Amino acid sequence: MQFFKRLTVFISCVFFSANLFAQEGKIQGKVSDSNGLTLPGSSIKIEGSNKNTVTDSNGDFVLENVANGSYTITISYIGFSSKKLSVKVPQLGKLSVTLQEDQSLLDEVVVTGAFDARKQINSSVSISTLDAKQLERLQPNSAADLLKNIPGVFVNSSAGEVRNTITSRGISNRPSFNFDVPGSNYVSMQEDGLPVSNILFSYFAPDLFLRNDVTTKRLEAVRGGSAAIVGANAPAGVFNYISKTGGNTFGGEIRTKYGLEGNGSNPYYRADINFGGPMGKSGWTYNVGGFYRTSTGPVDPGYQSNRGGQVKLNIEKKYKTGSITFYGKYLNDHNLTAMNLIGKNFDNPQLADGVKSTDFYGLPATAVQSFQIDGKTITHDPKRLNHSKDLSFGANWKQKLGNDWSLQNNARFSAKSLVLNQTAALNPVTLTGFINNAVAGTIGRGTITYQNNNTKEVLATVQASLSPGPTWTVLTNTMPGQNILKDGMLYAAAVYSDPKVNEFLDQLVITKRIKNMTFNIGSFVGISNVGRYSNGVAGIGFATLENRPQMLDISYANVFLGGATQQITSPEGFAKTGGVFGFNDFEFHKTNLAPFFAHNWEITNKLTLDWGVRLDNTKSEGTNYIRTANNGADGGFDSNSLTTYDNGYFKNPTAINYSFITNTVSFSGALNYLLSDKQSVYLRYSNGKKAPEFDLYATIDIPGKVALTNPVVQGVTQVELGYKIKTNNVNLTLTPFYSRLNNVLQAFTALDNNGQIYNLTPYFNSLETMGVETEVTVKLSDNFNVRAVGTFQSANFEQFKIATAGPTSSRDDDSFLDFSGNNVDNTPSVQFNVTPTYSRDKFYTFISWQYLGSRWANAPNAFKLSAFSQFDLGMGYDLSKKLSLSLNVNNLANTFGVMNWGAPGGFPAAFNLSEFSEAKKIAQKDALFPVGGTQPRSYFLTATYKF
């Protein structure tokens, strides 16, 4: 109680002091551009002091508690030339400040990548920023899609609005493991300075709970470098989405957006709103906003593919010695994951004949599969989409303690949930294919009948035989899509998962400034609890090979059962319901404690040293409830042995407990030298660590694996040399870099001839990347400028070995695959984005050219994914100071570029990319295979009203 009494007295004193000092003078004004449009979020700072503020949604600012006298203030805004003004207190009148568009970024103050705000020119960090104006002009598919405008970052957004994959500087996301699992394994997606989530597993990725909307003030993107110190378990990068806050006058904006996706076929509707201002005369301000969106999607699946939105709010109190901000968010959104399409030609991957990116979709809306397993009902329903919910709230407190001491504490609690209904590994297969017949259980002797599951029309009959080996002969076939693949049909896995995650995240930083030094000491705490959830493949679906597939009904007249007919698929069209490899439950708890220290030393007025160290203690513990396979003797769920689709379900879960602790030390240090006030160079060395995520522990499926599990910590070493220069017409950043990822553990288990589980030889693999990042803005005239970002890199496997069990159960014939020296897969050697922009008076237009170079498709380097270009067009006109219109056309030329692929043969072969060798490519040169690609052309018209 004494603590709370003292805290109450302290807070009361703070607010009393704030009101007392408010009786002093103030500096106030409004900031606008040359067209008279206000610039919310502009920075205003009194030179030679720590007193600063930002403009509110109307462009107004107030610097309060300023003693009488003369001052110099600096006004800056991203994309505009900074301005210095001399002012006197008391003021004779309100300032009216006009900034000229410049597109120069090096004078902008950034807060990400360091524990104290500093100008980019003085920052020894590779950081890029996108402000509210740039965000307003762009029409990205997703929050992750914005990162395509950042050098060094590779984004695969072929899945749509969520479940994107993000990598930085060749530090690849789960190299060569899985073509269909998204994530941001080595980078941190942040919202207002804290990770969106401090946990990553399977299909649970941060971008499921992150949306860009009108409440976003800016994006700050750090690649490598200091991310090892400032990011939680994210040594390759930190991407911080910063929210708007309220100002001293009421204002805001409304955006309404209408679009046509799927090359102009499918409607898109969205509304954004943001407003804020003072809360009476208390000195508190507020900001609230969000969006709601509904759309059919790039491809019409027969139901809405995206529906939902979010609400964000914050209230803030600034006082003489600090500020306190309370914030919250509620997200409730449904999103479709775009299905893989069908590709051909390994030498130049492209869509198969008859397949269009705007028409082809996977399993139909009727592909609903329900079953009860151990008392729990599982329902995979594609119409439910990926349903993400996030309720979070927190507080960010900044306080000056006196004698140049200060602290900042940012804390947030969140409750997240995800219900995932995902069709995975969609793949064309043939009626005579071994894998799909083996999964279906149609090996032997007899006749297989394929019917349309809705009309019961017989579409094909196939004769199964065992002489000379398992073979299948097509007797009749009237299935659609035979022009795509002879005797073809679709084969896919229906994935279901329903995790719920509660998290508490807190970061405390205590700062001490002495003369030319700044010391920061603090800690990050992350507590993540994953409640018991189910995860697995709810069944294998079979469907016709056409733009709107129909589920198939498969039956098998089995000679070995005296000609009795087995029903292979469920009434919904699925085989192997209740689990293909086991439908398992999991609980997981992660506790991360990370104290850190950072030091910034201005050795001279030109030379600055900054360095830091971070200690991470991570405890990972949980329980895997692994169900055991049923031999089908009980007839499955329905007790009928002839309905084989449910005979192989998994049941009777065994609880396997585990607990692991990892301790890591990360370091980063740099020297920054100012060649002039507009030119600098820096050199940084970083050694960051990456502790294992939950996916490692989820593979523990028998008790004996606990002792064999090795939670190896990965290391990310980076060296970068940055050069930054700003002239009247050019703003350039050039960053050569070297990155190395090591300890990428490839460890698998097998059973020997005594039935004992053992570890195959583990290999600790590594990859390295050398490259150059560049970001440049050139002002060619008062009305015309060009912004370009580019990455040129070469990534190779120093070592990449995978152990494989031999053909017998003896441990003596184990071997390994060796891809050491090969190029790292899915890492483009060249990628760039060039955007010329023309603006005059109230009009602007731009065209963005995005080029993605060719990438090796897998670790064996069997073939390459082809290079391609995409063009985006944008234009806008200000009808008045309050109302504006804009038009965007994404993928102007309707280019289809292949972003990812799966091996031919169906599930699970589609996932085994590392086993698809050049020899297999030659042997299967005419095979069709799944591909994911760029979204088709879309049109968006947006009206924005600012008030």
N, C-alpha and C positions, 0 to 999 in steps of 0.2 A: 504493500500500500504506500509506503514512503516513496518508492520509486515513482508511482503514478502521481502522487501529490507534487513531487518535485518537477515532474514532466509538465503537469498542468500549469504550475507557476512559471516555468520557463517559456512555454508557448504563449501564456498570457502576456508576459513581459515582451516577447518578440512582437506580438501584434500591437501592444500599447506603444512600443517604440516606433513601429511603422506609422501609426497614426500621428505620433508626435512629430516625427520628421517630415510628414507630409505637409506641414505648415511652411516648409522652406520653399525656395523658388523651384521653377521647373523649366524645361526646354521642350517645346512641342512643335509638331509640324505634320506635313503630309508629303508622301513620296509618290511620284507618278513617272510614267515614261513620256516620251516625246509626243505621243498621241493623246496624252491626258488620262490614260488608263492607270489606275492605282497599282502599286506593287506591294501586295501583302507579303510579309516575311522579310522585308528589307532589314538589314542590320544597321543599327546606329550606335556609335561608340564615342565616348568622350576621350580624346587623346590624353595619354599620361595617367589614366585611371582605369579601374576595373568596372566602371559604370557603363552599362550598355542595355539596349532593349531591341525589340523588333517591331515593325509596323503590324497593325492588326489587319483584319479583312478589308477595311476601307483604305488602307495605306497610311493610317494615322499612327503617330507615335507620341509618347510622353516620357521624358526622363525626369523623374521626380526627385525631391530632396536634394536639390542642387543649390549650393551656397551662391550668394551674389558674387559676380565676377565675370571675367572674360574666358571663353573656352574655344577649343577647336574640336569640332565633331566630324567623324567620318561616316558617310552613308554609302552602303554597298549592297548589291543584289546580284545574284548569279546571272550572267549574261549581259551585265551592264557595267559601264565604267564607274569606278568609285568616285566619290566627290567629297572634298573637305570644305567645311564652312566655318567661319568665325562667328560666334554668337555671344551675346551678353545676357546675363541674368541680373535683374528681371528683364524678360523679353518685352519688346515694344509691340510685337505682333507674331502670329503663328507663321512658321517657316513654310514655304512652298518649294519643294525640291524636285527638280526634273533630272532624271538619269538618262543617259544616252546608251542605246543598245551597243554592246561590245562583244559579247560571247566569250570574253576572257574570264578564266576561272581561277587564276593563280592568286588573285587578291581576296578570294572568298574564304571566309572562316569556316573550317570544318571541325566536327566534333568526334567523328568516328576514326578509329585507328590510333587514338592517343587518349590519355586521361585528362588532357587539358586542350581547350579549343585553340586552334592556331591557323594562320593563313596557309594555303596550299604551298605557296612559294617557300615557306619556312618549314614545311613538313617533309620529313624524310620517309614518307610513305607513298606507295603507289595507290592513289585514290582518285576516283572520278565522281562527279556529282551530276544529278539531274534535278532541276528545280521544278516548282509548280507549273510554270509556264511551259516548260518542255514536256512535262507529263501531260498537260492539257492538250497539247498538239498531237501527241502520239496516240495511237489506238492499239495497244498491245493486247494479245490474246490473254495474257495472264500477268501476275506480278513478276513471275520469273522471266517472262518474255521481255520485260524492260531491260534485263541484263544483257541483251544482245547489243545494246548501245555502249557496253563497257568493254574496253580492250582486255584481252587475256581470258575472257570468260566464254565458255561454250555452253549453249543452252539447247536442249532438245525439248521443244514444246509441242511435239507432234501429238501428244496425248490430249491436248486441249487446254482448258483453263487451269487444271490441276494435274498433279502427278508428273511434273516436269523433272528433268534431270539437268543438274548444274555442275560443271567442273571448272577448275581454274588452273591455268598454266600447265596443262597436261596431266595434272594430278587427278587421275581418272577415277570415276565412281565405280567401285567394285569391278575392277578390270576383268573383262572376259567372262564374267559370271553369268549374266542374265540379261537378255535383251528387253525384257518386259517389266523390270522392277525399277521404279524411279528413285530419286533421292538427291540429297546434297551432302554426301558422306563426309567431305573434308572442308566444307564451308558452313558458315552460320547465317541463316536467314533471320534477321532481327527486326523487331518493331519497337521503336522508341528506346533503343539501347539495350534491350534484353532479347535473348533468343525467343523466337516464336514457340519453339519447343526444344527442350534439352535432351530429347530422346528421338531415336530414329530406328525404325525396324520395318521389315517386310514392305507392306504397302502404306505404312504410316509415315508420311513425309511432311515437313513444315509447310510447304506451299498449299496443302489442303486447308490450312487455317490462316492464310495470308491473302488479302485482296487489296489491290490498288484502287482507290476511288478518290473523290474530290476532297476527302479529309487529309490526303497525303500532301505534306508540304514539300518534301524533297526526298531523294534517294542518295545515300552516300555509299560508295562501293570500294572496299579495300581488297586488293589482291596480295596475298602472301604477306611478307614482312611482319609488321607488328600484330597481325591477326593471331599469331602464336601466343601473344601475351594478352590481348584484349578480348579474344574470342574464346568461348567455352568449347573445348575439344574440336576446334575448327582452324587448323594451322594454314589452310589454303586461302582463306578469305572471309570477310565479314561484309554483309550487305544489309544496311540499316535503313529501314523505311520510317521516316520521321513524320509525325502527325502535326497538323496545324493546332494552334492554341488561340484563345480569344484575345481581344484587344480592348481598348478603352472606349470604343464606340461600337454600336451594333452594326453588323453587316454580314454578308454571306453571298452565296451563289447557288443557283439551281441549274443543273444540266439535264436536258432530256435528249435521249439518243435513240435514233431509229436506224436499224441496219438490215441488210440483206446478206446472209451468209450462203455458203454453198454455191458460189458463182451467181448470186442474185436470186436464189430460189427460196431461201428459208428466212422468215422474219426474226428480227432481234429487237427487243424493247428494253430500255434501261432508263432509270431516273436516279440522279445523284443530287443530294442536297447537303449544304454545309452552312452553318451560321453560328455566330458567336458575338460576344460583347461583354459589357460590365454587368455585374450582379448588384444593382443598386449602387449605393455609395460606400460599400464595404471595402472596396479595393480588390474584391475577387472578380475574376473574369471566367467566362465559360466558352466552350466550343462543342458543338454537337453536329453530327452528320452521318452519312452513310449512303447506301444505294440499295435498289432492288432491281433485279434483272430476270427476264425470262426469254428463252430463245429455243428455237428448234434445233439449231446447231449447224455445223458445216455440212453434215449429212443427215437427212431426215430419217430417224430410226422408227418413226411412227408414234413418237411421244416427245414431250419437251425434254431437251437434253441438258439444259441449265435453267435452274429456277431457284431464287432465293436472294439473300443479300446480307447486309450487316448494318449495325448501328454502333458508332463510336462517340464517346463524349469525354471531356475533361474539364475540370475546374481548377483554376490556378490563382494563387495569391503571391504577389511579389512584394517584398518589403525591403527595407534598407540593407539588411544583412543577408538576404537570401530569397528563396521562393519555395513554395510547396505546390505540387501538382498532383491531383487525384485523377485517375483515368480509368476507363472501362470500355469493354467491347462485348457485343453479342453478335455472333455470326451463326447463321442457319442457312446452309446452302446445299443444293443438290447439283452434282456435276457428272456429266457423262465422260468416260474415257474413250477417246476415239479408237475405233477398232483398227487392227492391222488390216491392210489390203493385201492383194496377191501380186507378187512380183515375178519377174522372169529375167533371164540373161545375167549370169554372174559377172560377165565381163563388162557389162554396162547395165546395172540394175535399173529396172523401170517397171511400170505397171504392165501386168499381163494383158493380152488382147481381150477386149470386151469389158475390162474393169475400169471404172471411172471413180476418181476420188470424191466426186460429188454424189454418186449414186449407190456405191457399194457399201453395205453395212452387214454386220455379223449376225449373231443369233437374234431371232425376232422377239417381240414383246411377250409372246406366249411362252418363252423359254423360262418358265417359273418352276423351280424344283423345291419341294418341301419334304422334310422327313424329321422324325424324332429320333434323337440319339442320346441315350442315357438320361432320358427325362427332359431334354431340352429340344425345342423346336427350331430347326434351321430352315430358313426360306431364302433361297436365292431368287431375286426378282429384278431383272434388268431395268424395269420402270422405276424402281426406287433409287437407281443411280448410286453414286458415291455420296452419302449424306454426311456432311461435316457440320459439327456444332462446336462452338467455342464460347464459353462465358468466362471472361477474365476481368480482373480489376486490380489496380495497384496504385502506388504512390511514389513520386520522385521528389526527394527533399534535398535542396541545396542550401547550405548554411555556412556563412563566414563566422569563424570562431574567434577572431581577433588575433593580433600579432602575426598576421599572414598565414594563419591556419584556416582551413576550410574542409568541409566534408560534403559528400553527395551520397545519398542512399536511394537506390531504385529497387523496388520490390514489387512482385506481381504474383497473384494466384490465378490459376486457370483450371477450368474443368472442360476437357475436350472429349468428344466422342466421334466415332466414325462407324458407319455401317457401309461396308464395301460390297457392292454387287458387280463383279468384274468378270468379263469374258476375256480369258487369257489364251495366248498361243493359238489364236485362230489360224487354221492351216488347211490348205487344199490337200486332200489325200485321194487315193483311188480305191475303188471297191475291192481291188486285189492286193491292197497294201498289207504288209505283215503287221506293222505296229498297231494300226487301228483294229484289225481283226483279232490281234492278241489281246488288246485291252477289252474289246467287246466280248471275247470268249467264244469266237466263232472259228476256232481251229479244230479240225477233225474231218468228219465226213457228214455231208448233209447239204440241205438247200437253204440259203439265206434269202429272205424276202425283205425288200425295202419298200415301204409305203409312205405316201404323204400323210403326216400325222393328223392333219385336219380332215382331209377328204377320204382317207384310207385307200386312195387310188394306188395300185401297184405300179411302182416306177422302175424297179429292177429286181432281177433274181440272179443269184450267184451260187455256183456249185463249189463246195469246199471238199478238198481231198488231202490225203496224207502221202500220196505216191507221186514222185519219189520222195518228196518232202511236203511240208505245208504249202499247198497251192490253192488258188481260187480262180475259177473260170466264169466269166460273165455270160449268162444265158440270155437274158433280155435286159434292155436298158433304154428307158425313155426319159431319163432324168434331164432337167434343164441344165444349162451351163456346160454342155459337152464341147462347145467351141472354145471354152477356156481351158478345160482339162478333160481329156478322154477318160471316161469311166470315173469322173471326178465327183466329189462331194466335199462338204466342209466338216471339220472336226475341231472341237474347241473344249477348253476346260472352263467350268463355271466356278469361279472363286468367290468365297464368302468369308468375311472377317468382320468382327464387331468390337474392336478395342475401345476401352474408356480409360482416359489418362488424366489424373489430377497432378498438378505441378505447382511447386512454390519455387520461385527464382528470386534471388536477391544479390545485388552487387553494391558493396560499400567501398568508397574511395575517400581516404583522408589525405589532404594535400598540404604541404608546407612549402612556402616560397621564401627564399633568402637570397637577396641580391640577384645574382644571375643564375640561380638554380631553382629547380622545382623538384620536390620529392613527393611521390605518390605511393601509398601503401594501402592495401585493401584486400578484399576477399570476395569471391563469388561462391554462392551456395545454390545448388540445384537439387531439389528433391522431386523425383518423378515416380509415381505409382501407377502401374498398369493393372487395372482390375481384371479378374478372370474373364477371358474372352475366348471365343472359338475362332479357329482359322483352318481353312483347308479347301480342298476342291470338292464342291458339292455334287459333281457329276461330270461325265464326259458327254458333250452334246454332239449330235450328228444332224446335219441339215443339208438342204439342196444348195448347189453352187450357183447362186444368182444374186441379183442386186437386192432383192427382198427375200432372203432365204426362208424356207419352210422347214420346220422340224420333221425329222424322219422317224418312222416307226420301223423297228428292226425285229424280225423274228427268225428263228433258226430251227428247221426240222432236222433233229440230230439223229443220225443213224445209230450211234452208240447208245442211244436211249430208246431204241426200238422205233425210231421215227417220231417220237414225241416232240412237240413243238415247244421250244423255249422262247420266252419273251425277253429279248435282249435289252430293250429300252423301256423306260417308264412311260406312263401315259403322257408325260410332258416331252418325251423324246431324249431322255438321258440314260446312259449306262453308268454303272459303278456309283450309284448314289450312296451317300453315307461315307464317302471317303475313297479316294484312289490310292493315296499313300498314307492314309490315316487322317481323320478329322479330329484335330487335337485342341486342347485348351491350354492356356498359358496364364501365369501371373508373373509380374516382373517388377522389381523395385530397384531404382538407381539413385544413389546419393553421391553428389559431386561436391567436394570442398576444395576450393582453389585459392589459397592466398597468393598475392602477387606484389611485386615491388617494381616501380619505374622511376627513372631519374632522368631529368632533362637539364643539361648544363650548357649555358651560353658561354663558351670558352672565350670567345671574342665577339665583337659585334657582327662578325661574319660567320664564325665557325661554331656549330652547335653539336653536342653529343647527346644522344638519347639512347637509353638502353633499359631493359627490363627482364625480369625473370618471373616465372609462374610455376607454382607447384600444384599438381592436380592429384587428389586422392579420390578414386572412384570405386565405390562398392556396388557390385552388381549381384543381386540375389533374386531367386525366384523359384517357382515350381512349374514344371512341365507335366501336364496330365496327358500321358501318351496312351491312346487306345490301342488295343491289340486286334489283329485281324481275325475275323470270323471265317471259318472254313465253309460256311454255307449249309452246314448240316441241318440247321434249324429253319431253313427256308427263308431267311432274311426277315425284314420288317413285317412282311405279310404272311410268313410261315409257309410260303409256296415255293418249292425248290425250282419250279419251272419258270418263275419270274426272276430271272437271274440278275436283273439290274440292281436288286437290293441284297443279294445273297452275300456279297463280299464286304458288307459294312464293317466298321471297326467299333469295338465296344469295350466295356470294363476298363476304364482309364487307370493307369498306374501313376502314382505321384512320384516325381523325381525332383528332389530338392538339390539346390546348389548355391554356392556363395563364393564369389571371387573378388579380390581387391587388387587394383592396379595403382601404382604410384609413378608419376611422371614429372620431369623437369623440362620446361621449355625456356628458351632464351632468344632474345632479339636485341640487336644493337646497331646503331647507325651514326654516321657523321654527315651533317648537312653543311654545305659551304655556300654562302651567298657571294656569287661572282659580282653581282650588283643588286640593286633593289628590285630588279625585274628578271633576274637570272640566277639559278642555283643548280647545284649538283649534289647528289648524295650517294652514299654507299652503305648498304645494309646487309647484314648477315643474320639469318634466323635459323633456329633449330627447334621446330615445334613437334609435339607429340599428339598422336591420335589413339585414344583408348578404344577397345572393341565396343561395338554396339550390341544391342539385344540379339540381333540375328545370329551371332556366334553361339550364344547360349541356347537359342531355340532349337539348335540341331541336336541337343542332348536328348536322344529318344530311347535310350536304355540306361539303366543305372550305371553300368560299367563305363559309360562315356564321360561321367563326371571327372573321374581321375585322369582320363586321357585328354581332357580339354585344356588347351593352353591359351590363356588370354594374352596373346602377344600384343605389345604396344607397337604401333607403327610410328615411324619417324618421317618428318618432312623437313628437309634441309633446303634453304633457298638463299641465293645470293643475287642481289639486284643493284644495278647502277642506274640512278635516275638523273635525268637532265631536264630542267624546266626553264622555259624562257617566255617572256611576254614582251612584245613590242607593240607599237601602235596598231598594227594590223595582223599580227600573228600571235597565237597562243599555242605553245608546243610543249608536249611532254614526251620524252623518249626514254624507254626503260628496257635495256637488255637484262635478261634474267637467266638464272639456272635454278632448276628445282629437281629434287630427288626424293622419291617416295620409297622407303625400304620396309622390310619386315612384313611384306604382304604375304601372310601365311596361307599356304595351300596344304591343308592337312585333312586327310580322309581316313576312315576306318574300314576294316574288312573283317570277315570271319575266317579263321583258319580251319584245317581239317579236323580239329578237335572241338569246333564250335566256339572257340574263344575269340572274343573281340580284341583286335589289336590295331595300333596306329600304323598306317602306311608311312613311309619315310616322309617327314614334313619338310617342306621347302620354304625358305624365307626369301621371297622374291623381291626384286627392286626394279624400278624404272626411273629414267631421268629425262628431263626436257631442257633444251636450250632454245631460247627464243628472244624476240624483241616485241615489246608492246609500244604502240604509238597512239597518241591522241593529239589532234591538231585542229585548230580553228583559224581560218584565214578570212579576214575582212577585205573583200575585193573592192567594195565601194560602200557608201552609206546605206545602200539598199540590198547588197548582195554579199553573202558569206557562205563559206563551205566548212562543214565539220566532218572530220574523218577519224575513225578509230580502226586500228588494225592490229593483228597478231600474226607473227611469222615465227614458226617453231618447228623443232624436230624432237620427237619423243621416241625413245627406244627402251626395250627391256634389257636392263643389265643382266638380270637372270629371271627366267620364267619357266619353272618346271612344275609338272603335275604328276604325282605318283598314281599308278593304276595297278589294280590287283591283276594277277595272272589268270590264265584260263583254268587252273586247278585251285584247290583250296590250300595248297602249300604256300608258305610264305616265301619259298625260294624262287618263285617265278614272277615275283612282282617286278614291275619296271616303271618307267616314267616317260612322259612326253616333255621334250625340251624345246622351248621357243626362245631361248636366250639369244639376244642380238636382233630379234625382230622388232619391227615398228610397233608402237603401242596402238591398239585398236581404237577406233572411233575418236581419234584425236586429229583434227585437221591441221595440215601444215601451214595453211593460209586461211585467214578469215578477216574480212573487213566490212565496214559500213561507212559509206560516203553519202553525206546529205547536204546538197546545196540548197540554200534558202534565199528566196527573194521576198522582201517586204517593202511596202511603200504606203505611207499614210495608214489607212485602215485595213490594208490587204496584205496577206502573206501567202506564199505557196512554197512547197518543198517536194523533192522527190528523193527517196532514200534507196540507195543501191546496196543490198546485202549480198556478199559473196562468201560462199562456204566452199573451201577447197576439198579435194578428194581425201578420203580417210580409209585406212585399212579396216576391213570388216571384222576381223577377229585376230586373236593372238598368233595362230599359224600363218597369218598373212596370205590366206587363200585367194582373196580378191579384194578389190577396192570398191567403196561406195563413191559414186561419181560426184564431181563438183557441180555446183549449180548457182544461179543468181536469182534473187528475188527483188522486185521493185515495189515500193510503197509510195503512194501519192497522198499529199495533204494540202489543203488550202483553207483559208478562213477570211472572214470579213467582219469588221466591227460596224454594225448598223448604228450604234450609238456608244456612249461611254459605258452603258450598262448591258447592252444586248449584242451578242455576236453569234455568227454561224460558222460552222466548219464542216468540211467534207473530207473523208479519208477513204482511200481505196487500198486495201491491203492485198498484196500479191497481185499486182496490176496485170501481169502477163499470165496469171493463172498457172504458174510453174509448179510442177510436182517434183520435189527433191526428196530423195530417200534419206531419212534420218536414222533409222535402225532397221534391223532385219532379224529373221529367225531361220534356223536351219530347216531344210525340208524334212518331211516325214511325220509331222504331227506331234502331238504332246506325248511324251516329254522331250522328244528329239529336238524340237524347236529351240529349247533352252541351252542345248549343249554346243555352244558356239565354238569352244576350244577343240572339240573333236571333229569339226568339219574341216578337213585338210584339203590341200590342193588336189590330192588324188581323188578325194570324194567329189570335189567340184567337177573334175574332168569326167568321172564316172556318171555323175548326175547332171550333166551340162544342160539338159533340157527340162530339169525339174522346176516346178513352181515352188515359191517359198513366201512366207509372210514378210511384209514390209510396212514400216510406219513412215509417214511423210509429212511434208508441209501442208498447212491448211489451204483449201481452195480459196479463190478470190472472194473478197467480201467488201461491202460498201456500207459506210456509216455516215449519217448526217446528225450533227450535234448542234443544239441551240443552248447557249449559256447566257443566263441572266444574273448579273451581279448587283447586289443592293447594299 
